[in-house]
Amino acid sequence: MALDEKEIRTQAKIFILYILGNIDEPVEFTTVNDMVLQDGLVNYFDFAPAFSELLEQGQLVSDSRTPEGEPLYHITPQGRSVLETYEQDLLSDDKDRALRHALRVLAFKRNGVRQTSRVAETGSGWTVTCTIADNRKTLLETSVFLSDKSLADKLCANFEDRADIIYRGILSLLSGDVDFIFDA
C-alpha cells in the first residue's frame, strides 16, 4: 500500500529529526540536506517542506551561525519528544545505514575534505580527473578517458554532487563489499 502525501511528509520529518537527534550538533541547511537525501529515503521535494514545517512547529531551531553567517540548525527538546514517540516507525536498517552515512558526511565537512573534478581534452577525447583531498593528503584521485565531451561533463557534475557516495562506492568495490552498491 502506497503512502499518501501527508504520510510521506511525516516520514520525512521523523527521518530529519532522527538524523539531527543522533548527530547532536548544530549543522547548516546544506549539511542536513546532504545527510538526509544521500540514501534516497527522502527526496528534496519532501525534504524541503518537511524541514520548514519542523522549524515552524518548534522541533528544529537555528540559534547560532557559521563564521560565514549561515544558520546552524539543531533539534529542540520538543523535537526529541516527537522523535521518541515516532522513531519506531522508521525501519532499523534504514536508520542504521542513514546514520552511518550522515556521520560520514559530517566527518568530511569537519576535516575540510573537498572534491574537485576537471575535464581536459587529450588527443582524440577527454580525460576526467576526480580528486578528494583534505588539508593534508589526497584521499582519492582517479582519471577516466572518454570520447564524448558531454558525458565527461556529466561525470564531473555527478562527482561534484555525490563525491562522498562515489568514494564509498570505490572503497566498497575495492574491498569486495559490493552490498554497498546494491544498497545505495
C-alpha positions, 0 to 999 in steps of 0.5 A: 500500500502506497503512502499518501502525501501527508504520510510521506511528509511525516516520514520525512520529518521523523527521518530529519529529526532522527538524523539531527537527534543522533548527530547532536550538533548544530549543522547548516541547511546544506549539511542536513540536506546532504545527510538526509537525501544521500540514501534516497529515503527522502527526496528534496521535494519532501525534504524541503517542506518537511524541514520548514514545517519542523522549524515552524512547529518548534522541533528544529531551531537555528540559534547560532551561525557559521563564521560565514553567517549561515544558520546552524540548525539543531533539534529542540527538546520538543523535537526529541519528544516527537522523535521518541514517540515516532522513531519506531516507525522508521525501519532499523536498517534504514536508520542504521545505514542513514546514520552511518552515512550522515556521520560520514558526511559530517566527518568530511565537512569537519576535516575540510575534505573537498572534491574537485573534478576537471575535464581536459581534452587529450588527443582524440577525447577527454580525460576526467580527473576526480580528486578528494583531498583534505588539508593534508593528503589526497584521499582519492584521485582517479582519471577516466578517458572518454570520447564524448565531451558531454558525458565527461561533463556529466561525470564531473557534475555527478562527482561534484554532487555525490563525491562522498557516495562515489568514494564509498562506492570505490572503497566498497568495490575495492574491498569486495563489499559490493552490498554497498552498491546494491544498497545505495 
